[in-house]
């Protein structure tokens, strides 16, 4: 985890080395106000907010995008991206970093590429002027093997009778007729654990969430997720009626975990649903 905390410093330094044109502070007017809804906000690659905005920028949905990296001390480093005349320009501003060099530099690059693997997601500028031809804009690591502890308990369904619990290593399936069936001593293989951890990181599960446990349907599906990560724990509770962005993202995450479990051969051997809620 300490290694991840220093990644932001290395990213900032590589940007300063790679950028060609240097500007003096005050050469151009720029707002240092951070927009929590529009800016991509990166806290050491552990909590990344509004990542989808960068995807939209790559797809030319937006012509500008700000990426804000927070240093270990909590100071922001601003990267303002602009797409114009078939080129990408990035303005790297470290003037608000109290412990770094107060510089503003601008790069012009040919491409902005998105590279996703099982263990990281990386956005990189390539074909850049200056000393470095490639500049990393954002990297989100999600290698579960780098975590000392990663366990979770997901309860879902009507009255949350279904459960996927890696803490107690069991799975409970609601047969929807008043009965449940259970598998004890259930373990995910390394590949599925990696898939689940990746889904959680991309859902920004450690970020603050605004979730609702209310629903105007009867019956309705609700979710309860507890995640144990290293020495910390996070808990979330919401329903299928939560149509806010956080609610939709967490429902998507829960469904991704459920699909991974349902594809498991052990789960496939469980009895089929016998009843149906009215």
C-alpha positions as CSV (number, residue, x, y, z in Angstrom):
1,X,0.0,0.0,0.0
2,X,2.9,2.4,0.7
3,X,4.1,1.8,-2.8
4,X,0.8,3.0,-4.2
5,X,0.9,6.1,-2.1
6,X,4.1,7.2,-3.8
7,X,2.8,6.6,-7.3
8,X,1.2,10.1,-7.5
9,X,4.6,11.7,-6.9
10,X,6.2,9.6,-9.7
11,X,3.4,10.5,-12.1
12,X,3.8,14.2,-11.4
13,X,7.5,14.1,-11.9
14,X,7.3,12.2,-15.1
15,X,4.8,14.8,-16.4
16,X,7.1,17.7,-15.6
17,X,10.1,16.0,-17.3
18,X,8.1,15.1,-20.4
19,X,6.4,18.4,-21.0
20,X,8.1,20.8,-23.3
21,X,6.8,24.4,-22.8
22,X,7.2,26.0,-19.4
23,X,5.0,28.9,-18.3
24,X,5.5,31.2,-15.4
25,X,2.9,31.2,-12.8
26,X,0.4,33.9,-13.7
27,X,1.0,33.8,-17.5
28,X,-2.6,32.6,-18.0
29,X,-5.8,32.7,-15.9
30,X,-7.0,29.4,-14.6
31,X,-9.4,28.4,-11.9
32,X,-8.0,26.2,-9.1
33,X,-11.5,25.3,-7.8
34,X,-12.1,21.6,-8.0
35,X,-15.4,20.4,-9.4
36,X,-16.4,17.3,-7.5
37,X,-18.9,16.2,-10.2
38,X,-16.9,16.9,-13.4
39,X,-13.2,16.6,-12.5
40,X,-11.4,13.2,-12.4
41,X,-10.1,13.2,-8.9
42,X,-7.3,10.7,-8.0
43,X,-6.2,10.0,-4.4
44,X,-3.1,7.9,-4.8
45,X,-4.8,5.5,-7.2
46,X,-6.8,4.1,-4.3
47,X,-9.9,6.3,-4.6
48,X,-10.6,7.7,-8.1
49,X,-13.7,9.7,-8.7
50,X,-15.4,10.4,-12.0
51,X,-13.1,8.1,-14.0
52,X,-15.8,7.7,-16.7
53,X,-15.3,11.4,-17.5
54,X,-11.8,10.5,-18.9
55,X,-13.4,7.8,-21.0
56,X,-15.8,10.3,-22.4
57,X,-12.9,12.6,-23.2
58,X,-11.1,9.9,-25.1
59,X,-14.3,9.2,-27.1
60,X,-14.4,12.9,-28.0
61,X,-17.6,13.4,-26.1
62,X,-15.9,16.3,-24.3
63,X,-13.2,18.6,-25.7
64,X,-11.7,19.4,-22.3
65,X,-11.1,17.4,-19.1
66,X,-9.4,18.1,-15.8
67,X,-7.6,15.4,-13.9
68,X,-6.6,16.3,-10.3
69,X,-4.0,14.2,-8.5
70,X,-3.7,14.6,-4.7
71,X,-0.2,14.3,-3.2
72,X,0.4,12.3,0.0
73,X,0.2,15.6,1.9
74,X,-3.2,16.4,0.4
75,X,-2.1,19.1,-2.1
76,X,-3.7,19.1,-5.6
77,X,-1.8,18.8,-8.9
78,X,-3.8,19.9,-11.9
79,X,-3.7,18.3,-15.3
80,X,-5.9,20.1,-17.8
81,X,-6.5,18.2,-21.0
82,X,-7.7,19.8,-24.2
83,X,-8.4,18.1,-27.6
84,X,-8.1,20.5,-30.5
85,X,-7.0,20.2,-34.2
86,X,-6.5,16.4,-33.8
87,X,-4.0,16.8,-31.0
88,X,-4.1,16.6,-27.2
89,X,-2.7,19.3,-25.0
90,X,-2.0,18.8,-21.3
91,X,-1.3,21.6,-18.9
92,X,0.5,20.3,-15.8
93,X,0.3,22.6,-12.9
94,X,2.1,21.9,-9.6
95,X,1.9,25.5,-8.1
96,X,-0.5,24.3,-5.4
97,X,1.9,21.6,-4.2
98,X,3.5,23.1,-1.1
99,X,6.2,20.4,-0.9
100,X,7.0,20.4,-4.7
101,X,8.3,22.6,-7.4
102,X,5.8,25.3,-8.4
103,X,5.8,24.8,-12.1
104,X,3.4,25.0,-15.0
105,X,4.3,23.1,-18.2
106,X,2.4,22.3,-21.3
107,X,2.7,19.2,-23.6
108,X,1.3,18.5,-27.0
109,X,0.7,14.8,-27.9
110,X,-0.8,12.8,-30.7
111,X,-2.8,10.2,-28.9
112,X,-4.5,9.5,-25.5
113,X,-4.8,5.8,-25.0
114,X,-6.7,3.6,-22.6
115,X,-5.0,0.3,-21.6
116,X,-6.9,-2.1,-19.3
117,X,-5.5,-5.4,-18.0
118,X,-6.6,-7.8,-15.2
119,X,-4.5,-5.8,-12.8
120,X,-4.5,-2.1,-13.8
121,X,-6.2,0.5,-15.9
122,X,-3.9,3.1,-17.4
123,X,-4.4,6.3,-19.5
124,X,-1.3,7.4,-21.4
125,X,-0.5,10.3,-23.8
126,X,1.8,9.2,-26.6
127,X,3.5,10.9,-29.4
128,X,4.4,13.9,-27.2
129,X,6.9,16.7,-27.7
130,X,9.7,17.2,-25.3
131,X,12.0,14.6,-23.7
132,X,9.3,11.9,-23.1
133,X,7.2,10.5,-25.9
134,X,4.8,8.9,-23.5
135,X,3.2,10.5,-20.4
136,X,1.0,8.7,-17.9
137,X,-2.1,10.7,-17.1
138,X,-3.7,8.2,-14.7
139,X,-3.1,4.7,-13.5
140,X,-5.5,2.7,-11.3
141,X,-4.0,-0.5,-9.9
142,X,-6.2,-3.4,-8.8
143,X,-3.9,-6.4,-8.1
144,X,-5.6,-8.2,-5.3
145,X,-2.3,-9.9,-4.4
146,X,-1.0,-6.6,-3.2
147,X,-3.6,-6.5,-0.4
148,X,-2.9,-8.1,2.9
149,X,-6.6,-8.8,3.4
150,X,-9.5,-8.8,1.0
151,X,-12.8,-10.4,2.1
152,X,-16.5,-9.4,1.7
153,X,-20.0,-10.3,2.6
154,X,-22.7,-9.5,0.1
155,X,-26.4,-10.1,1.0
156,X,-29.0,-9.5,-1.7
157,X,-32.5,-10.2,-2.9
158,X,-35.9,-9.8,-1.3
159,X,-35.2,-9.7,2.4
160,X,-31.5,-10.3,1.6
161,X,-31.9,-14.0,1.8
162,X,-29.1,-14.6,-0.7
163,X,-25.5,-14.3,0.6
164,X,-22.0,-14.5,-0.8
165,X,-19.6,-14.5,2.2
166,X,-15.8,-15.0,1.8
167,X,-15.3,-14.4,5.5
168,X,-17.2,-17.5,6.5
169,X,-16.7,-19.2,3.1
170,X,-20.3,-19.9,2.4
171,X,-23.0,-19.2,-0.2
172,X,-26.7,-19.0,0.5
173,X,-29.3,-19.3,-2.3
174,X,-32.9,-18.2,-1.8
175,X,-35.3,-20.7,-3.4
176,X,-38.1,-18.1,-3.1
177,X,-40.6,-20.6,-1.5
178,X,-39.6,-20.0,2.1
179,X,-36.5,-22.3,1.8
180,X,-32.8,-21.6,1.2
181,X,-29.9,-23.9,0.3
182,X,-26.4,-23.4,1.4
183,X,-22.8,-24.3,0.4
184,X,-20.2,-24.4,3.1
185,X,-16.5,-24.2,2.6
186,X,-16.8,-22.3,-0.6
187,X,-13.7,-20.6,-2.0
188,X,-13.1,-18.4,-5.0
189,X,-10.2,-19.3,-7.2
190,X,-7.5,-16.6,-7.8
191,X,-8.9,-15.6,-11.1
192,X,-12.4,-14.9,-9.7
193,X,-11.0,-13.1,-6.7
194,X,-9.1,-10.9,-9.0
195,X,-12.1,-10.2,-11.1
196,X,-14.2,-9.2,-8.1
197,X,-11.5,-7.0,-6.7
198,X,-11.1,-5.3,-10.0
199,X,-14.9,-4.6,-10.2
200,X,-14.8,-3.1,-6.7
201,X,-11.9,-0.8,-7.5
202,X,-13.5,0.4,-10.8
203,X,-16.7,1.0,-8.9
204,X,-14.6,3.3,-6.5
205,X,-15.9,1.2,-3.6
206,X,-13.7,3.1,-1.1
207,X,-15.1,6.5,-2.1
208,X,-17.9,8.2,-0.3
209,X,-21.3,7.0,-1.5
210,X,-24.8,8.5,-1.3
211,X,-27.0,5.5,-1.1
212,X,-30.7,5.1,-0.4
213,X,-32.4,2.2,1.5
214,X,-35.9,3.3,0.5
215,X,-38.1,1.7,-2.2
216,X,-41.7,2.2,-3.4
217,X,-42.0,-1.4,-4.6
218,X,-43.3,-4.4,-2.7
219,X,-41.5,-6.7,-2.6
220,X,-38.2,-5.2,-3.6
221,X,-34.6,-6.3,-3.9
222,X,-32.1,-4.7,-1.5
223,X,-28.3,-5.1,-1.1
224,X,-26.0,-5.1,1.9
225,X,-22.2,-5.2,1.3
226,X,-19.4,-5.3,3.8
227,X,-15.8,-5.2,2.6
228,X,-12.8,-5.9,4.7
229,X,-9.7,-4.5,3.1
230,X,-6.4,-4.7,5.0
231,X,-7.1,-3.2,8.5
232,X,-10.2,-1.3,7.4
233,X,-13.8,-2.1,6.8
234,X,-16.5,-0.5,4.6
235,X,-20.3,-1.1,4.7
236,X,-23.0,-0.2,2.2
237,X,-26.7,-0.7,2.1
238,X,-29.1,0.2,-0.7
239,X,-32.1,-1.0,-2.8
240,X,-32.9,-1.6,-6.4
241,X,-34.9,1.7,-6.4
242,X,-31.8,3.8,-5.8
243,X,-31.5,5.5,-9.2
244,X,-28.7,7.9,-8.2
245,X,-25.3,7.4,-9.8
246,X,-23.8,5.8,-6.7
247,X,-26.8,3.5,-6.4
248,X,-26.6,2.4,-10.0
249,X,-22.9,1.9,-9.8
250,X,-23.2,-0.2,-6.6
251,X,-26.0,-2.3,-8.2
252,X,-23.8,-2.9,-11.2
253,X,-21.0,-4.0,-8.9
254,X,-23.3,-6.4,-6.9
255,X,-24.6,-7.9,-10.1
256,X,-21.1,-8.4,-11.5
257,X,-20.2,-10.3,-8.3
258,X,-23.4,-12.4,-8.5
259,X,-22.7,-13.3,-12.1
260,X,-19.2,-14.5,-11.2
261,X,-20.7,-16.8,-8.5
262,X,-23.5,-18.1,-10.7
263,X,-21.0,-19.1,-13.3
264,X,-19.2,-21.3,-10.7
265,X,-19.8,-25.1,-11.2
266,X,-20.6,-25.5,-7.5
267,X,-23.3,-22.9,-7.7
268,X,-24.8,-24.5,-10.8
269,X,-25.3,-27.7,-8.9
270,X,-27.6,-26.0,-6.3
271,X,-31.4,-26.6,-6.6
272,X,-33.3,-24.3,-9.0
273,X,-35.6,-21.6,-7.7
274,X,-38.8,-23.4,-6.6
275,X,-41.1,-20.4,-6.0
276,X,-41.7,-16.8,-7.0
277,X,-42.4,-13.8,-5.0
278,X,-45.8,-12.3,-5.6
